[in-house]
Amino acid sequence: MKTLEEVFETWEAVIGLEIHAELTTLETKMFCGCKLEFGAAPNTHTCPVCLGLPGALPVPNRAAIESIVLAGLATNCDIEKHSMFYRKNYMYPDMAKNFQTTQGPIAFCMRGHLDLDVDGRGATERYRLDALAPGESDGNITRTEDGYVAHVGITRIHMEEDAGKMVHLGGGEGRIAGATQSLVDYNRAGTPLIELVTEPDLRTPEEARLFMQKLRQIYLALGISDCSMEEGSLRCDGNVSLRRRGTEAFGTKTELKNMNSFKNLHDGLAYEICRQAEVLEEGGQIYQETRHWDPTSKRTIVMRVKETADDYRLFPEPDLAPYDLTDEWIDQVRAKLPELPDQQAARFARDFGLSAYDARHLVESRTTARFFEACMELAGEDAGALAKPVANLVINDVTAYLNAHEGVKLDATPLTPERAVALVRLVAEDAISSKQGKEVFAAVLEEGKDPADVVKERGMEQVSDAGAIEAVVDAVLAANPDKVAQYRGGKTGLIGFFVGQCMKETRGQGNPKVINELLAKKLG
């Protein structure tokens, strides 16, 4: 099978996403008063409405409607004043009433968009990006200095109710294949669920990953969902097809169902793109079907032939009246919009002089954004000078530590904003070197001590007194006349030798900056 890069030489991927988010911060379900609670004993939060018993009538959750309008406003959607619910019919054992209450052709939120900043290794997935100059556009992307910005359309965000949960016993990894029995928990049935559908504007697995990641940041900022991919409150279906480069017609798409992590979404799409290319190049045919990504075997597996809209037999929900949202009510919801991640990143860049790259990566997590902001408040008048080193600490060192300690949250570590600012100050004031700063950082996390105490206990105070260091430099040069002659003869790489000897004589406590300045002066 070809690599993704090899496939993109000939083929173009067309990707669209369907992202489902449960409104977990609400108290009750979408159409009844049953409590929302993840992990409750099976079938303890059910009633005649969410079980679809005869004669039970649904009552819509006003807070859920407000949440979806917030989501639409935050993703640049038009809010439709007039919409209604429909019945989507299917035979699934995890929905007792055998239909799902959802929205039809007109949803609460229509015609939105998000812009994605793609840089670093992710930008290399775009075919021939280097053919564009910074500021130049091609289709829905605009080249930047370190990558590109992709404009991704949003078709709609509609409201529906979630289904129950199947529990398969006896099969591999809890799946139905090989199971000896299946159980149904209806606690989740009726949970308010919003589904965002993108336009087929995505072209790489990395763009799909970044879109879902950005949407998660927005939903968390809005406070409408906990967006726990592990618990299933945020999940994604990816639709992907291939077409020959230079052609416009769409190919036959397959759907990857229920991607529950950013990595799975990226890797599943990458594999499916390569698989489809192999089938097509061998003269085979792609079928419209739903497939499952198996991260263990790293391949997609057919689940079922994909249903079409006609298969669902959609018709208006007779027990729910159409909605008529007023401009006044929509404006009231708009007033509740918080500062969104893009706005926060722009503020960090404007107020603290950070690069767009640094600001964007700081707001990837609400935790790191809050941590950085707390550091800036503590820095006071020095915020401008300390912003960049604090950002570097958070983006590089803190992120690396959290990645290496899976499950550990920043808030639960000994690294407080006070300690982070103190550590950055020590390096900025030349009290310790940047290399020593990394050692202190590790010690703070391992021992839970303040940076100043670590420096004192380990005798790491850096010597910056020019007079004291000059004596050491003179001694090193006097002890190595042959090396001095070679340096002056053109072997300037020997500067590293002299710096090393000076650091050795100062037991690692000499200020490298001062040492370099004195060596340059005396050897010049």
N, C-alpha and C positions, 0 to 999 in steps of 0.2 A: 504494500500500500504506500502511495506517495505521501510525502510530508505536506503539511498545510501550505508551506511556502511554494512547493512544487505545483500543488493543485491550483493555487492562485495565479500562476503564470498563464493558465489556459481558461480557468473557470472563475466566475464571480458568484459569490454566495449572496443570497437574498434572505435576510433574517427578520422575523417579527416576533415579538414577545407578548405573552399574556401573563400578567403578574397579578397574583391573588394575595390580598392582605386581609386578615381577619381584624375586625375593629375590637381588639382585646381590651382596650381601656374603658369600654362601656360596661355598664352593670348587668344588662339583660340582653336577651336575644333580639333578633330583628322583628319578629312579629308576635312575641309573647313575653311574659314576665319571668321566664326561667333564667336562673342565674348563669352568668358566664364564669366558668372556673376550670382552668386547665388542670388535669390530673385528679379530678374528683372521681369517686367510685363510679364505675360504669352504670349508666342509665339512672342516675340519681337526680339529674336536672332535665326532666322531660315533662310534657303536659299534652293534653289533647291537640293543641295547636301545632306544636313542632313535630308531633307524631302524625298529624294529618287525619285525626279521627273524624268521622262524619259529624257535621253540625258545628264543628269548631271554626271560629272566625278569627282571622289575623288582624292585629292592630299594629300599624307601623311604628317603629322606634324613631322619634323625632331627632334624638341626638345622633343617630346613625346617619340620617339625611344631612345633618349639619356637618358631620365628619367627611362625607363624600364631597360636599361642596367645598370644604376647606382644601381637600386633596386636589380638586379641580382648579381652584384659584391658584394654588401653589405650583401647578404644572402648566399654567398659561392656557387653561381650557376656557371655552365659552360655556357658561352655565345656562342650560336650557330651562326655561321657566315652565314649560309644559311637557310632561313625560308621564309614563305609566308603567305598571308591572305586568308581566306576562307569566304564563305557565310553560315551563320547558319540560316536556315529558320524556321520560326514559325509564328503563327497568334496571335500577341499581339497588342492591340490597341494603345500602347504607342510607337510603332515603325512604322512610316508611310509607310516605304518601305517593311515591312513584312519580312525583314531579317536583321541580325546583322553581321557586318563585324568583324571577329575575326580571331584567328590563329588556325591552324590545329594541326596535330600530333606533329610537331616540332615547339616549341615556341622560342622566343628570348633567354629565360633563362631556363635552364634545370638542374636537378640533384643538388640541393642545400641542405642546412641544417642550422638549428639554434639549439643552446644548451640552455636549460632552467634551471635556478636555482630555484628549488622549495623548500621552507622552511616554517617554522611556521605551522599554522593550515592547510595550503594548502597541505603540505606534508602528512598529516594524511589520505588523500583520497587514497593514494597508498596502495594497499593490502599487508599486512605483510612486510612493509618496515623495521621493526625492526629485521627481519631475516637476514638482510645484515649488515656487519660490515663496518665502514667508509673505503672508498677506494675500496670496493668490488662491482662488477658489476653484473647485471642480465638483460639480454636482452639489451634494449637501455638506461638503467639508471645506474648511478654510485652513490653509497651512499656517502654522506658527513657528517660532524659532526652535522649539524642542518637540514638535509633534503637530497636532492639528485639532481643530474644533469640529465636531460632527453635529449637525442639526437633525434631530430625530423627532418626527411627527408622532403625535398621540391621536389615535382615531377616536377613542372614547374611554371614559371610566364609568362603569355601570355598577349598580348595587344588586346584590343577590344574597341568598342565604347559603351557608355552607352545608355540606352533607355530613352524615355521621362518620364513624371511623370503623373500618374493618380490622379485626385482629386475627391473623392466620396462625394456627398452631401446627407444628410438625414440619413446616417447610423451611427452606434455607433463608436466613436473615429475615424471618417474619413475612415472607412473601407467599402468595397464593400457590405458586408452583411447588408441588410436592407436599402441600399442607394436608393434614388429615382431617382438620375441622376448621371452621371459620366462625368467629363471634362478631356481634355488632354492638357498638356502643353509640347510642343516640344522643349523648350529651352535647356533642358538637353540632348536631343537626339544628339548623335555624340560626346559627351564629352569623351576625352581620359580616358580610364579605364584600369587599370592593375589588373589581377586576379592571386593570388597566390594559388596554390593547394598543400596541404601537402600530404605526405604519411600517411597511416592509423597507425601512430605511437603513437598517443595520447591515454592515457588510463583513464584519469580522467577529469572532468569538469574544475578543477583548472588548469591543464596543458593547456587546450584549452584557458582558459582566459589569462594565462601568455603568451602564444604564440602570441595571437592577440595584447596584450599590448606591447610586445617586438617589434613586427613588426611595430606598430604605432610609437614607439620611433625611430626606424631606419628611417622610411619614413619622420618623422619630421626633423631628423638630416640631411637627404639628401635634404630637402627643395622641395620635389616633390609634396607634397599634404598638405593641412591643416588638413587632417585626422579628420574632424569634424563628429563625430558619430551622433550628434544631427541633422546636416544638410544632412546626408546621404552620405557624401563623403568617409566614411569608413564604410563598413558593411560586415557582415560575414554570411555564410551559414555553418551549422554544420551537418555533416553526422555521424550517430551513429548506431551501431549494437551491439548485444550481442552474446557471445559464452560461453559455459560452460568452467570453468577453466580446463586447461589441454588439451583442444582441439585446433586445428589449423585452421579449416575451418571457414570462415567468415559467420556470420548470415546475414539475410536480413536487409538492412539499411533503415532508414528514414532520411529525410533531414529537418532540421529546417531552415527556410528561413529568411533572412534579420535581423539577430540579430544586434541591433543598440546600444548596450552598453555591457560593460564587464560583468556586473551583469546579464543581460538578457541571455547572452551566457552561463554563468555558470549555472544559475538556470534552463534555458530551457533544457540544456543537462542533468542535474541532474534529472529533472522530467521525461524526455523521457527515460532515462536508467531505472528508477524505473517502469515506465509504461510498457515498453517492458518486463521486468522481470515478472511482474504480468501476462501479457497476456500469455507468454510462460509457466509459471508455472501452469496456469489454462488449458493448452492444446490448447491454441489459436494459431493464425498465425500472424506474422508480415508482412505487405504489404509494398512494395517499394512505398513510397508516400512522398509528400511534406507537411510539417505541419507548423503551425504558433504557436509561443509561445505567450500566452496572459498573460502579467504580472499581470493583475488585478485579473483574476480567478486563476492564477498560474497553468495553464495546457496547453497542446499542442492540437491544433485543426487541423483536416485534411483540406488541401487546394485543393489538386489535386493529381491524380496518377502521379508518377514521370515519365518524359519522358526518353527515352533511346537515345543513340547517333544516332541510325538509324532514330529516329523521326525527327531529325534536318536536314536530307538530306544535309550534309556538302559537298560542292564542291569548288574548287579553285575560288577565286575572279578574274573574267576576266578583270577587269578594273585596277588592281594593279599588277605591276611586282614583281617577287620574290626579296628578299633582299640578298645582298652579303656584309656583314660587313667585313672590313679589320682589320688586327691585329693593324695597326697603329691607326685607328679610335677608336678601343676598348681601346687601351692604353691611348689615349687622354681623353677618358671618365673616365678611371680609375684614372687618375691624378687629377680629380675633386672630388674624394671621400673625405669627411670631416672626422674628428675624430668621430667614431661611439660610441654609448653608452657603449658597452663592453670595448672598448679601453679607454674611459674616466674613467670608474670605475676602471680599472686596474691602470691608472695613479694616481687617487686619493688615492688608496691603497698604491701605491709605494712612492709617493711624500709626503704624509701626514700621513702615518702610520695607515690609517683607516683599519678596518676589511673589508673583502670582502662583508659581509652583509651590513654594513653601506654605503660603496661605491656604491653598487648595488642599494640601495634604494634612494640614492641621485640623481642618473641619471635616475630614473623612469620618471622624468619630466625635460624638458629642463629648465624650470623656476627655479626649486630648484637647479639644477646643476649650472646654471649661478650665482644664489644667493650665493651658497657655494663658488664658485670660487672667486667671488668678495670679500667675507669675508676674504678669505685666502690672497688675495692681500693686503687688508687693515691691516691684522695682521702682515705682514712683517716678522721680525725675530721670532716672537712668533707663526707663523703659525703651527709649529709642536705641540706646547703645546695646542693651542686653537682649533685645527682641530676636535678632538673628541667632546668637548663640543658644538662647533658650529654645528657639524653633528647631535648631539643629539637634539639640539634646532630645527633644520630644520625638522628632521625625525619625532620627537615626537610632540613638541609643535606647530610648524607651521602647520604641516599636520592636527593635531587635530582641530586647529582653522579653517582652510580652509574647512575641512569636515563639521564642524558645521555651516559654513556660505556659503551655496551653492551658486555658481555663483561668489563669490569674488575671485579675482586673487591676488596672492602675490605681484605683481608689483603695485597693486592699494591700498595696505595697508600702514599704517604709518611705518611699520617695514622695514627700509632700511638696507643694509649691514653694514653701519656705526653704526646704533643703535644696531644691533645684536652683533657686535664685542664688542661694549662698554658694553653691558649687560653681555656677557660672561666674559669679563675682570673683572667686578665688583665681580662676583662670584668666579672666579679663584684667585683673590687677597684677598679673604675673607672680602671684603668691605661689602658684604651682604651674607646671607645664600642662599642655593639653594632653600629653600622654599620661601624666599623673592624674589628670582629671578623670580619665576613664577608669583608672584604678580606684579612685575615690568613689566614683559612681557605683562601681561594683560592690565596694565595701558598704556603702550606704544601704544598698538593697539586701546584702547578705547579713549585715550586723545591726541594721536599724539605728545607726548613729548619725549625728550631725556631721557634715563635711569638715568643719573646723576641727572637731575632735579626732576624726580619722587622720587628718593632716598632722596634728600634733602628736598623736600616739605613734605614728609611723615615721616621725622626723622628716616630713616631706617639704618643710618650708623652703621655698626656692630662694636662692641667694641672687639678688639683683644689684647689689652694691658694686658699682663699676670699679672702684678702687680694689676691692678684694678679688674680683674676677680678673682684673688686669694683671695682678701678680701671678695668678695661675696661668694665664695666657703666655706671659713672658717666660715662665718656667718651662712650659711645654715647647715653645719655639726654641728656647736655648738647648733643650735636651734632644732636639731633632733637626740639627742643621742641614743634614742631607735632604730631608723631606722639604725643608724650607727652600733649598736651592732648586729642587725638582718642581715645586709649585711655581716659583718665580720663573722657571724655565718653560712653563706652559702646562704642566700637569695640574690644572686647577681642581680636578676631582679629588685631590688630596685634602680639600677643605673638610670633607667628612671625617677624615682621620684626625685632624686637629681638633674638631669639635668633640669627637669621641674621647680623645685624651683629656680634654678640659673637663668634660662631664665626669670622667672617671676620677680625676683629681678632686672634684667637688662632691664626689659620692652621689652624683646624679642630681644635686641640688642647685647647680649653676643655671642661671637663666639662659636658655639657648639663644634667645634673641640678642642679649648683651654679648654673649660669647662670639656670635657670628659677626656682630658689628666691630668688636675689637680686633678679631682676626683679620677682617677685611682691611681695617685701617693699618695694621702692622705688617701685613703681607703685601699690601698694594705698592 
